[in-house]
């Protein structure tokens, strides 16, 4: 997770589309995931989102 450029790569001829290397789908070392812009998805299509949310140091919970 610290170096995403090592395991997620742009898909040629598809702007803003990325694919993971095999082995990054938990439990299935042969599967990959494809990430596309959310606005390009059709109704009832499966999608995966990747985000990282960090709290600011000044926030106390």
N, CA, C, O and CB atoms as a CASP TS submission, in Angstrom:
PFRMAT TS
TARGET T0000
AUTHOR 0000-0000-0000
METHOD Language model
MODEL 1
PARENT N/A
ATOM      1  N   UNK     1       0.807  -1.193   0.000  1.00  0.00           N
ATOM      2  CA  UNK     1       0.000   0.000   0.000  1.00  0.00           C
ATOM      3  C   UNK     1       0.851   1.260   0.000  1.00  0.00           C
ATOM      4  O   UNK     1       0.398   2.310  -0.455  1.00  0.00           O
ATOM      5  CB  UNK     1      -0.918  -0.003   1.184  1.00  0.00           C
ATOM      6  N   UNK     2       2.054   1.173   0.494  1.00  0.00           N
ATOM      7  CA  UNK     2       2.897   2.359   0.553  1.00  0.00           C
ATOM      8  C   UNK     2       3.396   2.799  -0.813  1.00  0.00           C
ATOM      9  O   UNK     2       3.678   3.982  -1.007  1.00  0.00           O
ATOM     10  CB  UNK     2       4.064   2.105   1.454  1.00  0.00           C
ATOM     11  N   UNK     3       3.512   1.887  -1.757  1.00  0.00           N
ATOM     12  CA  UNK     3       4.013   2.192  -3.094  1.00  0.00           C
ATOM     13  C   UNK     3       3.015   1.713  -4.157  1.00  0.00           C
ATOM     14  O   UNK     3       3.272   0.712  -4.826  1.00  0.00           O
ATOM     15  CB  UNK     3       5.399   1.537  -3.316  1.00  0.00           C
ATOM     16  N   UNK     4       1.880   2.409  -4.323  1.00  0.00           N
ATOM     17  CA  UNK     4       0.875   1.927  -5.274  1.00  0.00           C
ATOM     18  C   UNK     4       1.370   1.851  -6.712  1.00  0.00           C
ATOM     19  O   UNK     4       0.845   1.065  -7.500  1.00  0.00           O
ATOM     20  CB  UNK     4      -0.325   2.810  -5.221  1.00  0.00           C
ATOM     21  N   UNK     5       2.367   2.651  -7.068  1.00  0.00           N
ATOM     22  CA  UNK     5       2.866   2.614  -8.443  1.00  0.00           C
ATOM     23  C   UNK     5       3.532   1.273  -8.767  1.00  0.00           C
ATOM     24  O   UNK     5       3.784   0.977  -9.935  1.00  0.00           O
ATOM     25  CB  UNK     5       3.856   3.757  -8.674  1.00  0.00           C
ATOM     26  N   UNK     6       3.814   0.473  -7.759  1.00  0.00           N
ATOM     27  CA  UNK     6       4.415  -0.846  -7.991  1.00  0.00           C
ATOM     28  C   UNK     6       3.378  -1.922  -8.309  1.00  0.00           C
ATOM     29  O   UNK     6       3.734  -2.965  -8.857  1.00  0.00           O
ATOM     30  CB  UNK     6       5.218  -1.266  -6.778  1.00  0.00           C
ATOM     31  N   UNK     7       2.097  -1.694  -7.977  1.00  0.00           N
ATOM     32  CA  UNK     7       1.096  -2.740  -8.179  1.00  0.00           C
ATOM     33  C   UNK     7      -0.179  -2.282  -8.887  1.00  0.00           C
ATOM     34  O   UNK     7      -1.043  -3.107  -9.181  1.00  0.00           O
ATOM     35  CB  UNK     7       0.730  -3.317  -6.867  1.00  0.00           C
ATOM     36  N   UNK     8      -0.311  -0.988  -9.165  1.00  0.00           N
ATOM     37  CA  UNK     8      -1.459  -0.508  -9.929  1.00  0.00           C
ATOM     38  C   UNK     8      -0.932   0.340 -11.082  1.00  0.00           C
ATOM     39  O   UNK     8      -0.085   1.211 -10.885  1.00  0.00           O
ATOM     40  CB  UNK     8      -2.450   0.312  -9.024  1.00  0.00           C
ATOM     41  N   UNK     9      -1.442   0.081 -12.294  1.00  0.00           N
ATOM     42  CA  UNK     9      -0.870   0.677 -13.496  1.00  0.00           C
ATOM     43  C   UNK     9      -1.961   1.230 -14.409  1.00  0.00           C
ATOM     44  O   UNK     9      -3.075   0.707 -14.429  1.00  0.00           O
ATOM     45  CB  UNK     9      -0.026  -0.352 -14.247  1.00  0.00           C
ATOM     46  N   UNK    10      -1.651   2.282 -15.165  1.00  0.00           N
ATOM     47  CA  UNK    10      -2.621   2.812 -16.125  1.00  0.00           C
ATOM     48  C   UNK    10      -2.910   1.809 -17.238  1.00  0.00           C
ATOM     49  O   UNK    10      -2.033   1.042 -17.637  1.00  0.00           O
ATOM     50  CB  UNK    10      -2.112   4.123 -16.725  1.00  0.00           C
ATOM     51  N   UNK    11      -4.130   1.822 -17.727  1.00  0.00           N
ATOM     52  CA  UNK    11      -4.531   0.972 -18.848  1.00  0.00           C
ATOM     53  C   UNK    11      -4.339   1.776 -20.124  1.00  0.00           C
ATOM     54  O   UNK    11      -4.842   2.892 -20.256  1.00  0.00           O
ATOM     55  CB  UNK    11      -6.019   0.478 -18.701  1.00  0.00           C
ATOM     56  N   UNK    12      -3.606   1.191 -21.056  1.00  0.00           N
ATOM     57  CA  UNK    12      -3.306   1.872 -22.314  1.00  0.00           C
ATOM     58  C   UNK    12      -4.580   2.179 -23.084  1.00  0.00           C
ATOM     59  O   UNK    12      -5.475   1.337 -23.160  1.00  0.00           O
ATOM     60  CB  UNK    12      -2.366   1.024 -23.171  1.00  0.00           C
ATOM     61  N   UNK    13      -4.672   3.361 -23.650  1.00  0.00           N
ATOM     62  CA  UNK    13      -5.803   3.826 -24.471  1.00  0.00           C
ATOM     63  C   UNK    13      -7.113   3.998 -23.698  1.00  0.00           C
ATOM     64  O   UNK    13      -8.174   4.123 -24.309  1.00  0.00           O
ATOM     65  CB  UNK    13      -6.030   2.862 -25.597  1.00  0.00           C
ATOM     66  N   UNK    14      -7.053   4.005 -22.361  1.00  0.00           N
ATOM     67  CA  UNK    14      -8.246   4.262 -21.550  1.00  0.00           C
ATOM     68  C   UNK    14      -7.869   5.279 -20.476  1.00  0.00           C
ATOM     69  O   UNK    14      -7.347   4.908 -19.425  1.00  0.00           O
ATOM     70  CB  UNK    14      -8.807   2.934 -20.906  1.00  0.00           C
ATOM     71  N   UNK    15      -8.132   6.557 -20.736  1.00  0.00           N
ATOM     72  CA  UNK    15      -7.765   7.595 -19.766  1.00  0.00           C
ATOM     73  C   UNK    15      -8.421   7.378 -18.399  1.00  0.00           C
ATOM     74  O   UNK    15      -9.581   6.975 -18.310  1.00  0.00           O
ATOM     75  CB  UNK    15      -8.151   8.965 -20.305  1.00  0.00           C
ATOM     76  N   UNK    16      -7.673   7.646 -17.362  1.00  0.00           N
ATOM     77  CA  UNK    16      -8.135   7.551 -15.976  1.00  0.00           C
ATOM     78  C   UNK    16      -8.598   6.149 -15.588  1.00  0.00           C
ATOM     79  O   UNK    16      -9.415   5.998 -14.680  1.00  0.00           O
ATOM     80  CB  UNK    16      -9.257   8.523 -15.751  1.00  0.00           C
ATOM     81  N   UNK    17      -8.086   5.128 -16.264  1.00  0.00           N
ATOM     82  CA  UNK    17      -8.416   3.739 -15.947  1.00  0.00           C
ATOM     83  C   UNK    17      -7.134   3.036 -15.515  1.00  0.00           C
ATOM     84  O   UNK    17      -6.087   3.172 -16.149  1.00  0.00           O
ATOM     85  CB  UNK    17      -9.079   3.010 -17.173  1.00  0.00           C
ATOM     86  N   UNK    18      -7.238   2.279 -14.422  1.00  0.00           N
ATOM     87  CA  UNK    18      -6.070   1.608 -13.853  1.00  0.00           C
ATOM     88  C   UNK    18      -6.419   0.168 -13.539  1.00  0.00           C
ATOM     89  O   UNK    18      -7.580  -0.159 -13.289  1.00  0.00           O
ATOM     90  CB  UNK    18      -5.573   2.336 -12.582  1.00  0.00           C
ATOM     91  N   UNK    19      -5.399  -0.705 -13.553  1.00  0.00           N
ATOM     92  CA  UNK    19      -5.593  -2.119 -13.237  1.00  0.00           C
ATOM     93  C   UNK    19      -4.517  -2.549 -12.244  1.00  0.00           C
ATOM     94  O   UNK    19      -3.372  -2.100 -12.308  1.00  0.00           O
ATOM     95  CB  UNK    19      -5.545  -2.998 -14.530  1.00  0.00           C
ATOM     96  N   UNK    20      -4.911  -3.428 -11.328  1.00  0.00           N
ATOM     97  CA  UNK    20      -3.952  -3.937 -10.348  1.00  0.00           C
ATOM     98  C   UNK    20      -3.228  -5.153 -10.902  1.00  0.00           C
ATOM     99  O   UNK    20      -3.723  -5.819 -11.812  1.00  0.00           O
ATOM    100  CB  UNK    20      -4.658  -4.291  -9.025  1.00  0.00           C
ATOM    101  N   UNK    21      -2.075  -5.434 -10.360  1.00  0.00           N
ATOM    102  CA  UNK    21      -1.377  -6.680 -10.672  1.00  0.00           C
ATOM    103  C   UNK    21      -2.155  -7.839 -10.065  1.00  0.00           C
ATOM    104  O   UNK    21      -2.886  -7.644  -9.094  1.00  0.00           O
ATOM    105  CB  UNK    21       0.089  -6.655 -10.140  1.00  0.00           C
ATOM    106  N   UNK    22      -2.015  -9.041 -10.617  1.00  0.00           N
ATOM    107  CA  UNK    22      -2.649 -10.207  -9.995  1.00  0.00           C
ATOM    108  C   UNK    22      -2.160 -10.359  -8.552  1.00  0.00           C
ATOM    109  O   UNK    22      -1.000 -10.085  -8.242  1.00  0.00           O
ATOM    110  CB  UNK    22      -2.348 -11.498 -10.811  1.00  0.00           C
ATOM    111  N   UNK    23      -3.062 -10.798  -7.684  1.00  0.00           N
ATOM    112  CA  UNK    23      -2.692 -11.031  -6.295  1.00  0.00           C
ATOM    113  C   UNK    23      -3.114  -9.928  -5.343  1.00  0.00           C
ATOM    114  O   UNK    23      -2.853 -10.019  -4.143  1.00  0.00           O
ATOM    115  CB  UNK    23      -1.232 -11.212  -6.201  1.00  0.00           C
ATOM    116  N   UNK    24      -3.750  -8.903  -5.844  1.00  0.00           N
ATOM    117  CA  UNK    24      -4.181  -7.806  -4.975  1.00  0.00           C
ATOM    118  C   UNK    24      -5.669  -7.853  -4.658  1.00  0.00           C
ATOM    119  O   UNK    24      -6.231  -6.880  -4.155  1.00  0.00           O
ATOM    120  CB  UNK    24      -3.848  -6.483  -5.616  1.00  0.00           C
ATOM    121  N   UNK    25      -6.304  -8.974  -4.948  1.00  0.00           N
ATOM    122  CA  UNK    25      -7.678  -9.212  -4.540  1.00  0.00           C
ATOM    123  C   UNK    25      -7.595 -10.279  -3.454  1.00  0.00           C
ATOM    124  O   UNK    25      -7.189 -11.413  -3.712  1.00  0.00           O
ATOM    125  CB  UNK    25      -8.606  -9.660  -5.762  1.00  0.00           C
ATOM    126  N   UNK    26      -7.977  -9.909  -2.260  1.00  0.00           N
ATOM    127  CA  UNK    26      -7.809 -10.775  -1.095  1.00  0.00           C
ATOM    128  C   UNK    26      -8.339 -12.187  -1.342  1.00  0.00           C
ATOM    129  O   UNK    26      -9.506 -12.377  -1.687  1.00  0.00           O
ATOM    130  CB  UNK    26      -8.511 -10.169   0.106  1.00  0.00           C
ATOM    131  N   UNK    27      -7.463 -13.168  -1.160  1.00  0.00           N
ATOM    132  CA  UNK    27      -7.857 -14.562  -1.294  1.00  0.00           C
ATOM    133  C   UNK    27      -7.787 -15.143  -2.691  1.00  0.00           C
ATOM    134  O   UNK    27      -7.968 -16.348  -2.862  1.00  0.00           O
ATOM    135  CB  UNK    27      -9.210 -14.714  -0.805  1.00  0.00           C
ATOM    136  N   UNK    28      -7.529 -14.321  -3.689  1.00  0.00           N
ATOM    137  CA  UNK    28      -7.492 -14.798  -5.077  1.00  0.00           C
ATOM    138  C   UNK    28      -6.236 -14.262  -5.753  1.00  0.00           C
ATOM    139  O   UNK    28      -6.226 -13.130  -6.236  1.00  0.00           O
ATOM    140  CB  UNK    28      -8.772 -14.358  -5.860  1.00  0.00           C
ATOM    141  N   UNK    29      -5.193 -15.055  -5.790  1.00  0.00           N
ATOM    142  CA  UNK    29      -3.923 -14.561  -6.313  1.00  0.00           C
ATOM    143  C   UNK    29      -3.873 -14.431  -7.831  1.00  0.00           C
ATOM    144  O   UNK    29      -2.857 -13.991  -8.369  1.00  0.00           O
ATOM    145  CB  UNK    29      -2.832 -15.461  -5.871  1.00  0.00           C
ATOM    146  N   UNK    30      -4.936 -14.799  -8.534  1.00  0.00           N
ATOM    147  CA  UNK    30      -4.955 -14.696 -10.000  1.00  0.00           C
ATOM    148  C   UNK    30      -5.849 -13.549 -10.489  1.00  0.00           C
ATOM    149  O   UNK    30      -5.809 -13.208 -11.671  1.00  0.00           O
ATOM    150  CB  UNK    30      -5.433 -16.015 -10.609  1.00  0.00           C
ATOM    151  N   UNK    31      -6.649 -12.953  -9.609  1.00  0.00           N
ATOM    152  CA  UNK    31      -7.576 -11.893 -10.019  1.00  0.00           C
ATOM    153  C   UNK    31      -6.924 -10.516  -9.992  1.00  0.00           C
ATOM    154  O   UNK    31      -5.950 -10.280  -9.277  1.00  0.00           O
ATOM    155  CB  UNK    31      -8.802 -11.895  -9.119  1.00  0.00           C
ATOM    156  N   UNK    32      -7.487  -9.617 -10.788  1.00  0.00           N
ATOM    157  CA  UNK    32      -7.076  -8.216 -10.788  1.00  0.00           C
ATOM    158  C   UNK    32      -8.329  -7.364 -10.588  1.00  0.00           C
ATOM    159  O   UNK    32      -9.449  -7.857 -10.717  1.00  0.00           O
ATOM    160  CB  UNK    32      -6.328  -7.834 -12.124  1.00  0.00           C
ATOM    161  N   UNK    33      -8.133  -6.091 -10.273  1.00  0.00           N
ATOM    162  CA  UNK    33      -9.246  -5.144 -10.191  1.00  0.00           C
ATOM    163  C   UNK    33      -8.967  -4.007 -11.145  1.00  0.00           C
ATOM    164  O   UNK    33      -7.826  -3.568 -11.288  1.00  0.00           O
ATOM    165  CB  UNK    33      -9.448  -4.616  -8.736  1.00  0.00           C
ATOM    166  N   UNK    34     -10.017  -3.527 -11.801  1.00  0.00           N
ATOM    167  CA  UNK    34      -9.901  -2.396 -12.714  1.00  0.00           C
ATOM    168  C   UNK    34     -10.645  -1.217 -12.110  1.00  0.00           C
ATOM    169  O   UNK    34     -11.790  -1.345 -11.676  1.00  0.00           O
ATOM    170  CB  UNK    34     -10.459  -2.746 -14.129  1.00  0.00           C
ATOM    171  N   UNK    35      -9.984  -0.072 -12.086  1.00  0.00           N
ATOM    172  CA  UNK    35     -10.560   1.150 -11.557  1.00  0.00           C
ATOM    173  C   UNK    35     -10.818   2.112 -12.711  1.00  0.00           C
ATOM    174  O   UNK    35      -9.908   2.442 -13.472  1.00  0.00           O
ATOM    175  CB  UNK    35      -9.628   1.791 -10.493  1.00  0.00           C
ATOM    176  N   UNK    36     -12.063   2.556 -12.834  1.00  0.00           N
ATOM    177  CA  UNK    36     -12.453   3.497 -13.877  1.00  0.00           C
ATOM    178  C   UNK    36     -13.150   4.691 -13.227  1.00  0.00           C
ATOM    179  O   UNK    36     -13.587   4.598 -12.080  1.00  0.00           O
ATOM    180  CB  UNK    36     -13.379   2.816 -14.932  1.00  0.00           C
ATOM    181  N   UNK    37     -13.259   5.805 -13.939  1.00  0.00           N
ATOM    182  CA  UNK    37     -13.973   6.945 -13.376  1.00  0.00           C
ATOM    183  C   UNK    37     -15.425   6.577 -13.053  1.00  0.00           C
ATOM    184  O   UNK    37     -16.109   5.936 -13.851  1.00  0.00           O
ATOM    185  CB  UNK    37     -13.928   8.133 -14.349  1.00  0.00           C
ATOM    186  N   UNK    38     -15.871   6.989 -11.890  1.00  0.00           N
ATOM    187  CA  UNK    38     -17.217   6.658 -11.425  1.00  0.00           C
ATOM    188  C   UNK    38     -18.298   7.110 -12.400  1.00  0.00           C
ATOM    189  O   UNK    38     -19.291   6.408 -12.597  1.00  0.00           O
ATOM    190  CB  UNK    38     -17.462   7.284 -10.070  1.00  0.00           C
ATOM    191  N   UNK    39     -18.112   8.265 -13.004  1.00  0.00           N
ATOM    192  CA  UNK    39     -19.140   8.786 -13.909  1.00  0.00           C
ATOM    193  C   UNK    39     -19.289   7.963 -15.182  1.00  0.00           C
ATOM    194  O   UNK    39     -20.260   8.154 -15.914  1.00  0.00           O
ATOM    195  CB  UNK    39     -18.823  10.211 -14.274  1.00  0.00           C
ATOM    196  N   UNK    40     -18.363   7.056 -15.470  1.00  0.00           N
ATOM    197  CA  UNK    40     -18.464   6.224 -16.668  1.00  0.00           C
ATOM    198  C   UNK    40     -19.195   4.904 -16.414  1.00  0.00           C
ATOM    199  O   UNK    40     -19.427   4.135 -17.347  1.00  0.00           O
ATOM    200  CB  UNK    40     -17.082   5.940 -17.210  1.00  0.00           C
ATOM    201  N   UNK    41     -19.553   4.645 -15.177  1.00  0.00           N
ATOM    202  CA  UNK    41     -20.234   3.390 -14.853  1.00  0.00           C
ATOM    203  C   UNK    41     -21.711   3.471 -15.199  1.00  0.00           C
ATOM    204  O   UNK    41     -22.345   4.515 -15.046  1.00  0.00           O
ATOM    205  CB  UNK    41     -20.061   3.049 -13.368  1.00  0.00           C
ATOM    206  N   UNK    42     -22.239   2.370 -15.662  1.00  0.00           N
ATOM    207  CA  UNK    42     -23.661   2.312 -15.971  1.00  0.00           C
ATOM    208  C   UNK    42     -24.467   1.907 -14.748  1.00  0.00           C
ATOM    209  O   UNK    42     -23.913   1.560 -13.704  1.00  0.00           O
ATOM    210  CB  UNK    42     -23.919   1.339 -17.116  1.00  0.00           C
ATOM    211  N   UNK    43     -25.752   1.958 -14.894  1.00  0.00           N
ATOM    212  CA  UNK    43     -26.639   1.575 -13.806  1.00  0.00           C
ATOM    213  C   UNK    43     -26.473   0.094 -13.477  1.00  0.00           C
ATOM    214  O   UNK    43     -26.389  -0.747 -14.372  1.00  0.00           O
ATOM    215  CB  UNK    43     -28.097   1.884 -14.170  1.00  0.00           C
ATOM    216  N   UNK    44     -26.428  -0.210 -12.195  1.00  0.00           N
ATOM    217  CA  UNK    44     -26.307  -1.581 -11.682  1.00  0.00           C
ATOM    218  C   UNK    44     -24.978  -2.257 -12.035  1.00  0.00           C
ATOM    219  O   UNK    44     -24.917  -3.486 -12.064  1.00  0.00           O
ATOM    220  CB  UNK    44     -27.442  -2.418 -12.213  1.00  0.00           C
ATOM    221  N   UNK    45     -23.927  -1.501 -12.301  1.00  0.00           N
ATOM    222  CA  UNK    45     -22.601  -2.066 -12.549  1.00  0.00           C
ATOM    223  C   UNK    45     -21.820  -2.117 -11.241  1.00  0.00           C
ATOM    224  O   UNK    45     -21.903  -1.197 -10.428  1.00  0.00           O
ATOM    225  CB  UNK    45     -21.832  -1.237 -13.616  1.00  0.00           C
ATOM    226  N   UNK    46     -21.064  -3.192 -11.041  1.00  0.00           N
ATOM    227  CA  UNK    46     -20.192  -3.300  -9.876  1.00  0.00           C
ATOM    228  C   UNK    46     -19.045  -2.317 -10.016  1.00  0.00           C
ATOM    229  O   UNK    46     -18.571  -2.050 -11.121  1.00  0.00           O
ATOM    230  CB  UNK    46     -19.660  -4.742  -9.710  1.00  0.00           C
ATOM    231  N   UNK    47     -18.607  -1.787  -8.899  1.00  0.00           N
ATOM    232  CA  UNK    47     -17.460  -0.888  -8.918  1.00  0.00           C
ATOM    233  C   UNK    47     -16.686  -0.992  -7.611  1.00  0.00           C
ATOM    234  O   UNK    47     -17.224  -1.413  -6.587  1.00  0.00           O
ATOM    235  CB  UNK    47     -17.910   0.562  -9.160  1.00  0.00           C
ATOM    236  N   UNK    48     -15.427  -0.606  -7.662  1.00  0.00           N
ATOM    237  CA  UNK    48     -14.545  -0.599  -6.498  1.00  0.00           C
ATOM    238  C   UNK    48     -13.979   0.796  -6.344  1.00  0.00           C
ATOM    239  O   UNK    48     -13.585   1.433  -7.321  1.00  0.00           O
ATOM    240  CB  UNK    48     -13.404  -1.655  -6.634  1.00  0.00           C
ATOM    241  N   UNK    49     -13.941   1.257  -5.129  1.00  0.00           N
ATOM    242  CA  UNK    49     -13.353   2.570  -4.858  1.00  0.00           C
ATOM    243  C   UNK    49     -12.138   2.382  -3.976  1.00  0.00           C
ATOM    244  O   UNK    49     -12.128   1.552  -3.067  1.00  0.00           O
ATOM    245  CB  UNK    49     -14.381   3.528  -4.188  1.00  0.00           C
ATOM    246  N   UNK    50     -11.126   3.160  -4.258  1.00  0.00           N
ATOM    247  CA  UNK    50      -9.913   3.131  -3.457  1.00  0.00           C
ATOM    248  C   UNK    50      -9.717   4.528  -2.899  1.00  0.00           C
ATOM    249  O   UNK    50      -9.561   5.494  -3.646  1.00  0.00           O
ATOM    250  CB  UNK    50      -8.668   2.661  -4.294  1.00  0.00           C
ATOM    251  N   UNK    51      -9.727   4.620  -1.600  1.00  0.00           N
ATOM    252  CA  UNK    51      -9.472   5.924  -1.006  1.00  0.00           C
ATOM    253  C   UNK    51      -8.681   5.749   0.288  1.00  0.00           C
ATOM    254  O   UNK    51      -8.697   4.689   0.914  1.00  0.00           O
ATOM    255  CB  UNK    51     -10.797   6.679  -0.741  1.00  0.00           C
ATOM    256  N   UNK    52      -8.017   6.781   0.652  1.00  0.00           N
ATOM    257  CA  UNK    52      -7.243   6.775   1.884  1.00  0.00           C
ATOM    258  C   UNK    52      -7.632   8.033   2.648  1.00  0.00           C
ATOM    259  O   UNK    52      -7.426   9.148   2.169  1.00  0.00           O
ATOM    260  CB  UNK    52      -5.687   6.715   1.605  1.00  0.00           C
ATOM    261  N   UNK    53      -8.181   7.850   3.807  1.00  0.00           N
ATOM    262  CA  UNK    53      -8.619   8.976   4.611  1.00  0.00           C
ATOM    263  C   UNK    53      -7.706   9.085   5.818  1.00  0.00           C
ATOM    264  O   UNK    53      -7.569   8.138   6.592  1.00  0.00           O
ATOM    265  CB  UNK    53     -10.103   8.822   5.041  1.00  0.00           C
ATOM    266  N   UNK    54      -7.082  10.249   5.975  1.00  0.00           N
ATOM    267  CA  UNK    54      -6.196  10.480   7.099  1.00  0.00           C
ATOM    268  C   UNK    54      -6.769  11.590   7.960  1.00  0.00           C
ATOM    269  O   UNK    54      -7.263  12.594   7.448  1.00  0.00           O
ATOM    270  CB  UNK    54      -4.771  10.832   6.622  1.00  0.00           C
ATOM    271  N   UNK    55      -6.701  11.405   9.256  1.00  0.00           N
ATOM    272  CA  UNK    55      -7.115  12.452  10.176  1.00  0.00           C
ATOM    273  C   UNK    55      -5.983  13.445  10.360  1.00  0.00           C
ATOM    274  O   UNK    55      -4.810  13.073  10.369  1.00  0.00           O
ATOM    275  CB  UNK    55      -7.542  11.857  11.529  1.00  0.00           C
ATOM    276  N   UNK    56      -6.342  14.700  10.505  1.00  0.00           N
ATOM    277  CA  UNK    56      -5.346  15.711  10.802  1.00  0.00           C
ATOM    278  C   UNK    56      -4.814  15.475  12.209  1.00  0.00           C
ATOM    279  O   UNK    56      -5.524  14.969  13.077  1.00  0.00           O
ATOM    280  CB  UNK    56      -5.938  17.138  10.661  1.00  0.00           C
ATOM    281  N   UNK    57      -3.572  15.843  12.418  1.00  0.00           N
ATOM    282  CA  UNK    57      -2.964  15.653  13.740  1.00  0.00           C
ATOM    283  C   UNK    57      -3.702  16.382  14.841  1.00  0.00           C
ATOM    284  O   UNK    57      -3.682  15.947  15.992  1.00  0.00           O
ATOM    285  CB  UNK    57      -1.537  16.110  13.719  1.00  0.00           C
ATOM    286  N   UNK    58      -4.351  17.479  14.510  1.00  0.00           N
ATOM    287  CA  UNK    58      -5.017  18.298  15.528  1.00  0.00           C
ATOM    288  C   UNK    58      -6.393  17.765  15.931  1.00  0.00           C
ATOM    289  O   UNK    58      -7.019  18.312  16.839  1.00  0.00           O
ATOM    290  CB  UNK    58      -5.160  19.711  15.024  1.00  0.00           C
ATOM    291  N   UNK    59      -6.873  16.707  15.274  1.00  0.00           N
ATOM    292  CA  UNK    59      -8.190  16.167  15.571  1.00  0.00           C
ATOM    293  C   UNK    59      -8.064  15.150  16.703  1.00  0.00           C
ATOM    294  O   UNK    59      -7.248  14.232  16.624  1.00  0.00           O
ATOM    295  CB  UNK    59      -8.826  15.520  14.309  1.00  0.00           C
ATOM    296  N   UNK    60      -8.855  15.306  17.737  1.00  0.00           N
ATOM    297  CA  UNK    60      -8.896  14.348  18.857  1.00  0.00           C
ATOM    298  C   UNK    60     -10.215  13.618  18.855  1.00  0.00           C
ATOM    299  O   UNK    60     -11.277  14.239  18.834  1.00  0.00           O
ATOM    300  CB  UNK    60      -8.683  15.060  20.213  1.00  0.00           C
ATOM    301  N   UNK    61     -10.153  12.307  18.877  1.00  0.00           N
ATOM    302  CA  UNK    61     -11.397  11.515  18.918  1.00  0.00           C
ATOM    303  C   UNK    61     -11.545  10.847  20.251  1.00  0.00           C
ATOM    304  O   UNK    61     -12.525  10.138  20.482  1.00  0.00           O
ATOM    305  CB  UNK    61     -11.425  10.463  17.805  1.00  0.00           C
TER
END
